[in-house]
Amino acid sequence: MWNYILLAFVPLAVVLEVLHAPGVWIFLVSALALLPLAGFMGRATEELAARAGSTVGGLLNATFGNAAELIIALVALFAGKIEVVKASITGSILSNLLLVLGLSIFLGGLRYSTQKFNAQAARLMASLLTLTLIAFLLPAFFDIAERGFFKVVDPSLPDQMFSLATAGVLVLIYLSNIYFSLRTHKDLISGISEEHHQATWSLPLAVGVLAAATAGVAVMAEFLVGSLEEATQVLGLSEFFVGIILIPLVGNAAEHFAAVVFAMKNKMDLAVQIAVGSSLQIALLVAPILVIVGYFAGHPMDLVFQNPLELAALAASILATNAVVRDGETHWLEGVLLLGVYLLLGFAFFFTPH
């Protein structure tokens, strides 16, 4: 129901943009408008997946799970907000692993003393997370080596080429994981796919809603990014903080809510799959797509994170998640630990100089 209520912010954002209202209002209203639109994108994808069969449906969910965030990041990329895009990648991983998973484990743990899930599948996802950490660390060390050891005056071109190569490898690993999960080792994730959404929308309705919501997200993202600079000045926030904390929360709110609900129903397999799987999709698919599209569209972006705080945050979130999920069971205190790490990082980002 809240999706339909929040839809009122979509026309309101258009009116504010047409009237050239203050940027801070356009920013806030556009952010609120993105919440229901992202939710409808997810619902329409689920409806299409329910009609397509388990394999194709799983592929649809895996491919379009973070479509709203990808659109927002692409708009920011084309606007030249490269550091905001990089921050949104980091922030999406952090919010899923620490905030969503932490909240799911905490609230689920308040109802059930111990919650169990598929430990083998969890260990596989934890291993993939470790790989993503390596993939994000290497470009930064590559850049440091160029500047310090090889004395390269302008390492931007080698950084770009290495990032493109890294993007290709990450996409290959993502596709391999999809094939592994949906074809060769479906039994490994048994329990995760037990919750089948029954199609209630007609095919034309699902396609129409997906197309309309996608267009709406693109327009609202344009408003959001266009008003970002003015809004951050008025609100006293850095663009880095907005990119790493606020944008990920807006783009994935519906999915975040679903994970918490599943955990409170003692369906931890689904909650873990949503939280960790979404992070993996951001790292293995969304980030590489942004690098590849940016290169061919004339808005080059590399995977070199110049801010060491971002790399430290990625390492902290992945290490903490590994420690929590590898044994296949959780209790509420582990949720508190993950939330505590997220709060610490949030304060660090908030107090980062503008």
C-alpha positions in Angstrom: 0.0 0.0 0.0 2.8 2.4 0.8 4.1 2.0 -2.8 0.8 3.5 -4.1 0.8 6.3 -1.6 4.4 7.3 -2.3 3.6 7.4 -6.1 2.1 10.9 -5.4 5.7 12.2 -5.2 6.3 11.4 -8.9 4.1 14.1 -10.4 5.1 16.4 -7.5 8.7 16.0 -8.5 7.9 16.8 -12.1 6.0 20.0 -11.1 8.9 21.1 -8.9 11.3 20.6 -11.7 9.1 22.5 -14.2 8.7 25.4 -11.8 12.5 25.4 -11.1 11.9 25.0 -7.4 14.9 25.1 -5.0 17.2 22.2 -5.6 16.9 20.7 -2.1 13.1 20.2 -2.6 13.6 18.6 -6.0 16.3 16.3 -4.5 14.1 15.2 -1.5 10.9 14.7 -3.5 12.7 12.8 -6.3 14.4 10.6 -3.7 11.0 9.7 -2.2 9.5 9.2 -5.7 12.2 6.6 -6.5 11.1 4.4 -3.6 7.8 3.2 -5.1 9.1 3.2 -8.6 12.0 0.8 -7.6 9.4 -1.3 -5.7 7.2 -1.6 -8.8 10.2 -2.5 -11.0 10.9 -5.4 -8.5 7.3 -6.5 -8.4 7.0 -6.5 -12.2 10.2 -8.5 -12.5 8.8 -11.0 -10.1 5.6 -11.3 -12.0 7.5 -11.9 -15.3 9.8 -14.4 -13.5 6.8 -16.3 -12.1 5.5 -16.8 -15.7 8.8 -17.8 -17.2 9.6 -21.0 -15.2 12.3 -21.6 -12.6 15.4 -21.3 -14.7 14.4 -18.3 -16.8 12.7 -16.7 -13.8 15.8 -17.1 -11.7 17.8 -15.5 -14.5 15.3 -12.6 -14.7 15.5 -12.0 -10.9 19.3 -12.3 -10.9 19.7 -9.9 -13.9 17.1 -7.2 -12.9 17.5 -7.3 -9.1 19.4 -4.0 -9.0 18.0 -2.4 -12.2 16.9 0.8 -10.4 20.3 1.3 -8.8 22.0 0.7 -12.2 19.8 3.4 -13.8 20.5 5.9 -11.1 24.2 5.2 -11.4 24.2 5.5 -15.2 22.5 8.9 -14.9 25.1 10.1 -12.4 27.9 8.7 -14.7 26.6 10.6 -17.7 26.4 13.7 -15.6 30.1 13.4 -14.8 29.6 12.5 -11.1 32.2 9.7 -11.2 33.0 9.8 -7.5 29.3 9.7 -6.6 28.9 6.6 -8.8 31.8 4.9 -7.1 30.5 5.8 -3.7 27.1 4.4 -4.7 28.7 1.1 -5.6 30.5 0.9 -2.3 27.4 2.1 -0.4 25.1 -0.5 -2.1 27.5 -3.3 -0.9 27.7 -1.9 2.6 24.0 -1.3 3.0 23.1 -4.9 1.8 25.8 -6.7 3.9 25.6 -4.6 7.0 22.3 -2.8 7.3 19.9 -5.2 5.5 21.5 -8.5 6.6 22.1 -7.0 10.1 18.6 -5.8 10.5 17.2 -9.1 9.2 19.3 -11.2 11.6 18.5 -8.9 14.5 14.7 -8.7 14.0 14.5 -12.4 13.1 16.6 -13.3 16.1 14.2 -11.5 18.4 11.5 -14.0 17.4 13.6 -17.1 17.1 16.6 -17.8 19.4 18.6 -19.4 16.5 17.9 -19.2 12.8 19.5 -21.7 10.4 20.1 -21.5 6.6 21.9 -23.3 3.9 25.5 -23.2 5.1 27.0 -24.5 1.9 25.3 -21.9 -0.3 26.3 -19.2 2.3 30.0 -20.3 2.1 29.9 -20.1 -1.7 28.5 -16.5 -1.5 31.1 -15.7 1.2 33.8 -16.9 -1.2 32.4 -14.8 -4.0 32.4 -11.8 -1.7 36.1 -12.4 -0.9 36.8 -12.4 -4.7 35.0 -9.1 -5.1 37.2 -7.6 -2.3 40.3 -8.7 -4.2 38.8 -7.3 -7.5 38.3 -3.9 -5.8 41.6 -3.8 -4.0 43.8 -4.7 -7.0 43.0 -1.5 -9.2 43.9 0.7 -6.2 47.2 -1.1 -5.7 47.8 -1.1 -9.4 47.4 2.7 -9.4 49.7 3.0 -6.3 52.4 0.9 -8.1 52.2 3.0 -11.2 52.6 6.3 -9.3 55.2 5.1 -6.9 57.1 2.1 -8.3 56.9 2.7 -12.0 56.9 6.5 -11.8 54.1 6.9 -14.3 53.2 10.6 -14.6 49.6 10.1 -15.7 48.3 6.6 -14.9 44.7 7.3 -15.9 44.9 5.4 -19.2 46.5 2.2 -17.7 44.0 2.5 -14.8 41.2 2.5 -17.3 42.5 -0.4 -19.3 43.1 -2.5 -16.2 39.6 -1.6 -14.9 38.1 -2.7 -18.3 39.9 -6.0 -18.0 38.8 -6.4 -14.4 35.2 -5.7 -15.5 35.3 -8.4 -18.1 36.6 -11.0 -15.6 33.9 -10.0 -13.1 31.1 -10.4 -15.6 32.5 -13.8 -16.6 32.5 -14.9 -13.0 28.9 -13.5 -12.5 27.7 -15.5 -15.5 29.5 -18.6 -14.3 27.8 -18.2 -10.9 24.4 -17.9 -12.6 25.0 -21.0 -14.6 26.3 -22.9 -11.6 23.3 -21.9 -9.4 20.5 -22.4 -12.0 21.8 -25.4 -14.0 24.7 -27.5 -12.8 24.3 -27.2 -9.0 20.7 -26.3 -8.4 20.6 -28.7 -5.4 23.2 -26.6 -3.7 20.7 -23.7 -3.2 17.8 -25.9 -2.3 15.7 -24.1 0.3 16.5 -20.7 -1.2 14.0 -21.1 -4.1 11.2 -22.6 -2.1 9.3 -19.3 -1.9 7.7 -19.1 -5.4 5.8 -15.9 -6.2 2.5 -16.8 -8.0 1.8 -14.5 -10.9 -1.2 -12.3 -10.3 -0.7 -9.8 -13.1 -1.3 -10.4 -16.8 1.7 -10.5 -19.0 0.9 -7.1 -20.7 0.4 -5.5 -17.3 3.7 -6.8 -16.0 5.6 -5.6 -19.1 3.8 -2.2 -19.0 4.5 -1.6 -15.4 8.1 -2.6 -15.8 8.5 -0.2 -18.8 6.7 2.7 -17.0 8.6 2.2 -13.8 11.9 2.0 -15.6 11.1 5.3 -17.4 10.0 6.8 -14.2 13.2 5.8 -12.4 15.3 7.3 -15.2 13.4 10.7 -15.0 13.5 10.8 -11.2 17.2 9.9 -11.3 17.8 12.8 -13.7 16.1 15.2 -11.3 18.0 13.7 -8.3 21.4 14.0 -9.9 20.7 17.5 -11.4 19.8 18.9 -8.0 22.5 17.0 -6.1 25.1 19.8 -5.9 22.6 22.5 -4.6 20.9 20.1 -2.2 24.2 18.9 -0.6 25.2 22.5 0.0 21.8 23.4 1.7 21.7 20.1 3.7 25.4 20.4 4.7 26.2 17.0 3.4 29.0 15.9 1.1 28.2 14.3 -2.3 30.3 11.4 -1.1 28.0 10.8 1.9 24.9 11.1 -0.4 26.4 8.6 -2.8 27.5 6.1 -0.2 24.6 6.2 2.2 21.4 7.9 0.8 21.3 6.7 -2.9 21.7 3.0 -2.0 18.9 3.2 0.5 16.6 4.9 -2.0 17.4 2.5 -4.9 17.0 -0.7 -2.9 14.4 0.0 -0.3 11.8 -2.5 -1.5 14.3 -5.3 -1.6 15.6 -4.4 1.8 12.2 -4.6 3.3 11.6 -8.0 1.7 14.7 -9.4 3.3 13.7 -8.3 6.8 10.1 -9.7 6.3 11.5 -13.1 5.3 13.8 -13.2 8.3 10.9 -12.4 10.6 9.1 -15.4 9.1 12.1 -17.6 9.8 13.0 -17.9 6.1 16.6 -17.0 6.6 17.7 -18.7 3.3 15.7 -16.1 1.4 16.9 -13.2 3.6 20.5 -14.1 3.2 20.1 -14.7 -0.5 18.5 -11.2 -1.0 21.1 -9.3 1.1 24.3 -11.1 0.0 23.1 -11.9 -3.5 22.3 -8.2 -4.1 25.8 -7.2 -3.0 27.3 -9.8 -5.3 25.2 -8.5 -8.2 26.4 -4.9 -7.6 30.0 -6.0 -7.5 30.0 -8.6 -10.3 27.6 -7.1 -12.7 26.5 -3.5 -12.0 30.0 -2.1 -11.4 31.5 -3.8 -14.5 28.6 -2.5 -16.7 29.2 1.0 -15.5 32.9 0.7 -16.4 32.2 -0.8 -19.9 29.3 1.6 -20.7 31.2 4.6 -19.5 34.2 3.7 -21.7 32.2 3.3 -24.9 29.9 6.3 -24.2 32.8 8.7 -23.6 32.4 9.0 -19.9 35.3 6.8 -18.8 35.2 5.4 -15.2 37.8 3.2 -13.6 37.6 1.0 -10.5 40.3 2.8 -8.6 38.9 3.9 -5.3 41.2 6.8 -4.3 39.5 7.2 -0.9 41.1 4.6 1.4 38.1 4.8 3.7 36.0 3.2 0.9 38.4 0.3 0.6 38.5 -0.1 4.4 34.7 -0.1 4.5 34.5 -2.8 1.8 37.0 -4.9 3.7 35.2 -4.4 7.0 31.8 -5.3 5.6 33.0 -8.4 3.7 35.0 -9.7 6.6 32.2 -9.2 9.1 29.7 -10.9 6.7 32.0 -13.8 6.2 32.3 -14.3 10.0 28.6 -14.3 10.4 27.2 -16.4 7.6 29.8 -19.2 7.2 28.4 -21.5 9.9 24.9 -21.4 8.5 23.2 -20.1 11.7 22.6 -16.8 13.3 21.2 -15.1 16.5 20.2 -11.6 17.2 23.6 -10.5 18.6 25.3 -11.1 15.3 22.8 -8.8 13.7 23.7 -6.1 16.3 27.4 -6.6 15.4 26.7 -6.0 11.7 24.5 -3.0 12.4 27.3 -1.7 14.7 29.8 -1.8 11.9 27.4 0.0 9.6 26.9 2.8 12.2 30.6 3.2 12.7 31.2 3.5 8.9 28.2 5.9 8.6 29.7 8.2 11.2 33.0 8.1 9.5 31.5 9.0 6.1 29.3 11.7 7.7 32.3 13.4 9.3 34.4 13.2 6.2 35.4 16.7 5.1 33.4 18.1 2.2 
